[in-house]
Amino acid sequence: MSTARVVSLVPSLTETLLAWGLSPVACTRFCEQEELTHVGGTKDPDVGAIVALAPDLVVMDTEENRLEDHDALRAAGLVVHATSIRSIEDLDAQLPALAELVGATWAPLPPPTPADRAMSAFVPIWKRPWMALGAPTYATSLLGRLGINNVFATHGPYPEVTLEEAAALVPDVVIAPDEPYRFGERHRAELEQVAPVRFVDGADLLWWGARTAAALDRLRAVLDDSDG
């Protein structure tokens, strides 16, 4: 087990480090590990508190975190490693380097198999205003691995949309995660104006790293059950 002192500013990386047997000395308040020390959020980390912990390494991601915080941590003399995960393929390309830094091993994902479905989806991620999952994003790439085409994939990563615009693209299904906005049964009637709705675990859809292989299986099972 690694003894490196690591601060994680990315929930996906906190989960992945723990799966590798390394408990971060601190993480963000958005990570699910209440027992760990928290040093602010992904967009507003407490740089002073992080420096005071004297970590061997701070891990960040270019989408989750801000460049100015990265630069401030570097200026304070800390070693910072930043990933840039925008697709499922990025995991096998980038996480081995992080694993090596902390004395762990990244297990490559299983190779893609022919998708057992071909369908299109609208994936809402926020309401007031309505926002959709677009591309390039990890989650859109993940859905692609399952044979699901994101109807807003050509509109940028997280476009602001209307339900009327979503319906006009005639998706086969609405895939509604429970984060970052907590979509649930109370939204079914409204979302079904667009297409039939499937509620999914937002962490399985949006978090990446150690959970990805099992998340693919869980999401596939939800969709297979819905198809039936």
Secondary structure by P-SEA (a helix, b strand, c coil): ccccbbbbccaaaaaaaaaacccccccccccccccccccccccccaaaaaaaacccbbbbbcccccaaaaaaaaaabbbbbbbbcccaaaaaacaaaaaaaaccccccccccccccccbbbbbbcccccbbbbbcccaaaaaaaaaccccccccccccccccaaaaaaacccccccccccccccccaaaaaaaccbbbbcccccccccccaaaaaaaaaaaaaaaaac
